Amino acid sequence: MPEKSLADRLFDDQREASKAKDRFRLSVIRMLRAELQNAAIAKSAPLDPEEELAILTREVKKRQESLSDYEKANRQEQLDDLNREIEMLKTYLPEQLSDQELEKMVRDAIAESGAETKRDMGKVMSQLMPRVKGKADGGIVRRMVEDMLQ
């Protein structure tokens, strides 16, 4: 049986959250479904799985970037809600790569691209990022590549 699309999973989860009267979960799912629908409208076509993943990743990243603002403002309740949203959104992301898996992929990309110094970082990143998209944080990937290209 083929894996359900993100939109289908969200629809099913929204129905479950509605039946369970889980307002928080319901609001997060509705927000994400709205983002996906707006992107599909802007594109004038249905989104493919990679585009859905990009939107989901962007929403997680937006919330992670807001965490420090809430910490500085000492807004614990909003900080807790934001952390709950992030954790919930992450459940829709593909399984994340382990450090060992990511390290192996970085080493392979460096070898394939023939990179030797940090000036060659662009070659490595252009090969590597499509492979790890949604499975690893871009900042972590960049730091790992930098460390290996010293």
Contacts in CASP RR format, 6 or more apart in sequence:
PFRMAT RR
TARGET T0000
AUTHOR 0000-0000-0000
METHOD contacts of the structure
MODEL  1
MPEKSLADRLFDDQREASKAKDRFRLSVIRMLRAELQNAAIAKSAPLDPE
EELAILTREVKKRQESLSDYEKANRQEQLDDLNREIEMLKTYLPEQLSDQ
ELEKMVRDAIAESGAETKRDMGKVMSQLMPRVKGKADGGIVRRMVEDMLQ
4 12 0 8 1.000
5 49 0 8 1.000
5 52 0 8 1.000
6 36 0 8 1.000
6 49 0 8 1.000
6 52 0 8 1.000
6 53 0 8 1.000
6 56 0 8 1.000
6 92 0 8 1.000
7 33 0 8 1.000
7 36 0 8 1.000
7 47 0 8 1.000
7 52 0 8 1.000
9 92 0 8 1.000
10 29 0 8 1.000
10 32 0 8 1.000
10 33 0 8 1.000
10 36 0 8 1.000
10 92 0 8 1.000
11 33 0 8 1.000
13 25 0 8 1.000
13 29 0 8 1.000
14 26 0 8 1.000
14 29 0 8 1.000
14 30 0 8 1.000
14 33 0 8 1.000
17 25 0 8 1.000
17 26 0 8 1.000
17 29 0 8 1.000
18 26 0 8 1.000
24 81 0 8 1.000
24 84 0 8 1.000
25 88 0 8 1.000
28 85 0 8 1.000
28 88 0 8 1.000
28 89 0 8 1.000
31 59 0 8 1.000
32 55 0 8 1.000
32 56 0 8 1.000
32 59 0 8 1.000
32 89 0 8 1.000
32 92 0 8 1.000
35 55 0 8 1.000
35 59 0 8 1.000
36 47 0 8 1.000
36 52 0 8 1.000
36 55 0 8 1.000
39 47 0 8 1.000
39 51 0 8 1.000
39 55 0 8 1.000
40 46 0 8 1.000
40 47 0 8 1.000
43 51 0 8 1.000
47 55 0 8 1.000
50 133 0 8 1.000
53 93 0 8 1.000
53 94 0 8 1.000
53 133 0 8 1.000
53 134 0 8 1.000
54 133 0 8 1.000
56 89 0 8 1.000
56 92 0 8 1.000
56 93 0 8 1.000
57 93 0 8 1.000
57 133 0 8 1.000
57 134 0 8 1.000
59 89 0 8 1.000
60 86 0 8 1.000
60 89 0 8 1.000
60 90 0 8 1.000
60 93 0 8 1.000
63 82 0 8 1.000
63 85 0 8 1.000
63 86 0 8 1.000
63 89 0 8 1.000
64 86 0 8 1.000
66 82 0 8 1.000
67 79 0 8 1.000
67 82 0 8 1.000
67 83 0 8 1.000
67 86 0 8 1.000
70 78 0 8 1.000
70 79 0 8 1.000
70 82 0 8 1.000
71 79 0 8 1.000
93 134 0 8 1.000
93 135 0 8 1.000
94 134 0 8 1.000
94 135 0 8 1.000
95 135 0 8 1.000
96 134 0 8 1.000
96 135 0 8 1.000
96 136 0 8 1.000
97 105 0 8 1.000
97 132 0 8 1.000
97 135 0 8 1.000
97 136 0 8 1.000
102 132 0 8 1.000
102 136 0 8 1.000
102 140 0 8 1.000
102 141 0 8 1.000
102 144 0 8 1.000
103 144 0 8 1.000
105 128 0 8 1.000
105 131 0 8 1.000
105 132 0 8 1.000
106 124 0 8 1.000
106 128 0 8 1.000
106 141 0 8 1.000
106 144 0 8 1.000
106 145 0 8 1.000
106 148 0 8 1.000
107 148 0 8 1.000
109 124 0 8 1.000
109 127 0 8 1.000
109 128 0 8 1.000
109 131 0 8 1.000
109 145 0 8 1.000
110 124 0 8 1.000
110 145 0 8 1.000
110 148 0 8 1.000
110 149 0 8 1.000
112 127 0 8 1.000
113 120 0 8 1.000
113 123 0 8 1.000
113 124 0 8 1.000
113 127 0 8 1.000
114 120 0 8 1.000
114 123 0 8 1.000
115 121 0 8 1.000
115 123 0 8 1.000
115 124 0 8 1.000
115 149 0 8 1.000
116 149 0 8 1.000
117 149 0 8 1.000
118 146 0 8 1.000
118 149 0 8 1.000
118 150 0 8 1.000
120 149 0 8 1.000
121 142 0 8 1.000
121 145 0 8 1.000
121 146 0 8 1.000
121 149 0 8 1.000
124 145 0 8 1.000
124 149 0 8 1.000
125 141 0 8 1.000
125 142 0 8 1.000
125 145 0 8 1.000
128 141 0 8 1.000
128 145 0 8 1.000
129 138 0 8 1.000
129 141 0 8 1.000
132 138 0 8 1.000
132 141 0 8 1.000
END
